Amino acid sequence: MVGRLWCGDITYIATDEGWLYLAAVIDLFSRQVVGWSQYTSLAFGERCRQMRVRPSMGTVGDAYDNAMAESFFASLEGELIERNSFQSKAQARMAVFTWIEGWYNPRRRHSGLGYLSPLNFERSNEALFDVVDNADVHLQTTPETV
């Protein structure tokens, strides 16, 4: 995914065992959630640096700082977290996994994506990236560059 941009942010989920902190990384092109984990500041910060992901640095609830991540977390909270109570962190993790991989990425439609889901938007635009990838390979193998 050369040339792609990502945003990242964190939220928290209440469970009977305590708070579960969720970090998510979102592809800005397709709005697909490309990674998530339980948040720990040192590990999360290091991984963000490695992957060149810039975490949100605004104040809590500042939607203008990282609008796409804030929008994703608003959907997660409204569609999953506020409608359920979790007895354990494991139960919350499974629910989040199911919501992201079973609903949000493959089926949830977005007006900003022409009412396609993130995965369907990616599929409908694969040719754009194939052309760029093939052009790059072609440029590297022309006689002028050998």
Contacts in CASP RR format, 6 or more apart in sequence:
PFRMAT RR
TARGET T0000
AUTHOR 0000-0000-0000
METHOD contacts of the structure
MODEL  1
MVGRLWCGDITYIATDEGWLYLAAVIDLFSRQVVGWSQYTSLAFGERCRQ
MRVRPSMGTVGDAYDNAMAESFFASLEGELIERNSFQSKAQARMAVFTWI
EGWYNPRRRHSGLGYLSPLNFERSNEALFDVVDNADVHLQTTPETV
1 27 0 8 1.000
4 27 0 8 1.000
4 28 0 8 1.000
4 29 0 8 1.000
5 27 0 8 1.000
5 28 0 8 1.000
5 29 0 8 1.000
6 25 0 8 1.000
6 26 0 8 1.000
6 27 0 8 1.000
6 28 0 8 1.000
6 34 0 8 1.000
6 51 0 8 1.000
6 52 0 8 1.000
6 53 0 8 1.000
7 25 0 8 1.000
7 26 0 8 1.000
7 28 0 8 1.000
7 53 0 8 1.000
7 54 0 8 1.000
7 56 0 8 1.000
7 66 0 8 1.000
7 68 0 8 1.000
7 69 0 8 1.000
8 23 0 8 1.000
8 24 0 8 1.000
8 25 0 8 1.000
8 26 0 8 1.000
8 48 0 8 1.000
8 53 0 8 1.000
8 54 0 8 1.000
8 55 0 8 1.000
8 56 0 8 1.000
8 66 0 8 1.000
8 69 0 8 1.000
9 23 0 8 1.000
9 24 0 8 1.000
9 55 0 8 1.000
9 56 0 8 1.000
9 66 0 8 1.000
9 69 0 8 1.000
9 70 0 8 1.000
9 72 0 8 1.000
9 73 0 8 1.000
10 21 0 8 1.000
10 22 0 8 1.000
10 23 0 8 1.000
10 24 0 8 1.000
10 39 0 8 1.000
10 44 0 8 1.000
10 55 0 8 1.000
10 56 0 8 1.000
11 21 0 8 1.000
11 22 0 8 1.000
11 24 0 8 1.000
11 73 0 8 1.000
11 76 0 8 1.000
11 77 0 8 1.000
12 19 0 8 1.000
12 20 0 8 1.000
12 21 0 8 1.000
12 22 0 8 1.000
13 19 0 8 1.000
13 20 0 8 1.000
13 21 0 8 1.000
13 22 0 8 1.000
13 81 0 8 1.000
13 86 0 8 1.000
13 92 0 8 1.000
13 96 0 8 1.000
14 20 0 8 1.000
14 81 0 8 1.000
14 85 0 8 1.000
14 86 0 8 1.000
15 86 0 8 1.000
15 87 0 8 1.000
15 88 0 8 1.000
15 89 0 8 1.000
15 91 0 8 1.000
15 92 0 8 1.000
16 85 0 8 1.000
16 86 0 8 1.000
16 87 0 8 1.000
16 88 0 8 1.000
17 87 0 8 1.000
17 88 0 8 1.000
17 89 0 8 1.000
18 89 0 8 1.000
20 38 0 8 1.000
20 86 0 8 1.000
20 89 0 8 1.000
20 92 0 8 1.000
20 93 0 8 1.000
21 38 0 8 1.000
21 39 0 8 1.000
21 40 0 8 1.000
22 36 0 8 1.000
22 37 0 8 1.000
22 38 0 8 1.000
22 39 0 8 1.000
22 96 0 8 1.000
23 36 0 8 1.000
23 37 0 8 1.000
23 38 0 8 1.000
23 39 0 8 1.000
23 44 0 8 1.000
24 33 0 8 1.000
24 35 0 8 1.000
24 36 0 8 1.000
24 69 0 8 1.000
24 72 0 8 1.000
24 73 0 8 1.000
25 33 0 8 1.000
25 34 0 8 1.000
25 35 0 8 1.000
25 36 0 8 1.000
25 48 0 8 1.000
25 51 0 8 1.000
25 53 0 8 1.000
26 32 0 8 1.000
26 33 0 8 1.000
26 34 0 8 1.000
26 68 0 8 1.000
26 69 0 8 1.000
26 72 0 8 1.000
27 33 0 8 1.000
27 34 0 8 1.000
27 118 0 8 1.000
28 68 0 8 1.000
29 125 0 8 1.000
30 113 0 8 1.000
30 118 0 8 1.000
30 119 0 8 1.000
30 121 0 8 1.000
30 122 0 8 1.000
30 125 0 8 1.000
31 68 0 8 1.000
31 72 0 8 1.000
31 110 0 8 1.000
31 113 0 8 1.000
31 118 0 8 1.000
31 121 0 8 1.000
32 105 0 8 1.000
32 118 0 8 1.000
32 119 0 8 1.000
32 121 0 8 1.000
32 122 0 8 1.000
33 72 0 8 1.000
33 100 0 8 1.000
33 104 0 8 1.000
33 105 0 8 1.000
33 118 0 8 1.000
36 96 0 8 1.000
36 100 0 8 1.000
37 43 0 8 1.000
37 44 0 8 1.000
37 47 0 8 1.000
38 89 0 8 1.000
38 93 0 8 1.000
44 55 0 8 1.000
45 55 0 8 1.000
47 53 0 8 1.000
48 54 0 8 1.000
48 55 0 8 1.000
56 65 0 8 1.000
56 66 0 8 1.000
56 69 0 8 1.000
56 70 0 8 1.000
57 65 0 8 1.000
58 65 0 8 1.000
58 66 0 8 1.000
59 65 0 8 1.000
61 70 0 8 1.000
62 70 0 8 1.000
63 70 0 8 1.000
63 71 0 8 1.000
72 104 0 8 1.000
75 104 0 8 1.000
75 108 0 8 1.000
76 96 0 8 1.000
76 99 0 8 1.000
76 104 0 8 1.000
79 99 0 8 1.000
79 103 0 8 1.000
80 95 0 8 1.000
80 96 0 8 1.000
80 99 0 8 1.000
84 95 0 8 1.000
86 92 0 8 1.000
86 95 0 8 1.000
104 118 0 8 1.000
105 117 0 8 1.000
105 118 0 8 1.000
105 119 0 8 1.000
106 117 0 8 1.000
106 118 0 8 1.000
106 119 0 8 1.000
106 120 0 8 1.000
107 117 0 8 1.000
108 117 0 8 1.000
108 118 0 8 1.000
109 115 0 8 1.000
109 116 0 8 1.000
109 117 0 8 1.000
110 116 0 8 1.000
110 117 0 8 1.000
110 118 0 8 1.000
110 121 0 8 1.000
113 121 0 8 1.000
114 121 0 8 1.000
116 124 0 8 1.000
139 145 0 8 1.000
END
